[in-house]
């Protein structure tokens, strides 16, 4: 596939994009027109195997019949009512999420992951009061782009240009249980952690780390918030990644895969945290709207009906093994679990790997200079996974050439 120029439909649309939209994303390299399952087509008719899934969002792939039917039917009945009124879908979705967690609690619905985390920040602050002003978060962690969530994001390059913040955050090295425990003092209101760093490069927590975090919070009176915006809803082969560790946080936040492509987020308060807000403490005009809830229920129903948790574990293991088996000198290893993986590279050439993969018909993400993120739809087939691992050596060799390096 050749680079887009103004003589192609992609090139023309890129030019219009650059002239009309703010430059915060740059100008994306391709323009997608439609999708089916795990395959997408650009406006020039080129097809790609989507191994990113809208950044871990398109849980059922593209144009899944169950999702299309649920959204279409709901849009034909009732699209929006605000939270001045209730509707069956919102209640049913909250009940379903609590059932999957196996815990008593309450749910607040938002429209995105960063909004879910903003709700969690306010919930913790409301419960803990002014005497505990400090939050603890991890270096390399990512919790969103809005001001409260950004203050907790442990990546200085995207956080510092927007300082100062109204949240006092103490950052600790991710995975260091001793450093975490030392940071959680009597002034700490809450601890925000990902079970596996997502934007940080799909870096799983060391065994026992989340249990240590739970114990440290219990000892100090701080609340534990787990950001499962990328890891939740089947991404790792379990409904929630924290279930593999056998712990429950005080608050869990969700988004991305929950709506399967429709915007929805959730902040779930467990136990006492479920009742931490009083009437009027927080709100959202669009949060938990009928269409988004219908989409989320269709996602949960389909994952359960089609046995996708076991499928994710099986295909993810095969995909990981296939990557490791390439033996290519650019592959340092594979991280992650289920269908949430990172190809660790021996050199910082991830951007070239992303470009070479795209030229070969695969969409992947250079999440870090030396890491490629894979977060495909949960319906990825064995054959589709195998097509990527078979093409990977050639992609990596091409990437080395693009980067001007010797493979």
Beta strands, then each sheet from edge to edge (+ up, - down):
strand 1: 32-36
strand 2: 39-42
strand 3: 47-50
strand 4: 105-110
strand 5: 134-138
strand 6: 168-172
strand 7: 188-194
strand 8: 196-197
strand 9: 203-204
strand 10: 223-227
strand 11: 251-254
strand 12: 265-270
strand 13: 331-337
strand 14: 340-345
strand 15: 362-363
strand 16: 365-368
strand 17: 371-374
sheet 1: 1+ 2- 3+ 15+
sheet 2: 4+ 12- 11+ 10+ 7+ 5+ 6+
sheet 3: 8+ 9-
sheet 4: 13+ 14- 17+ 16-
end
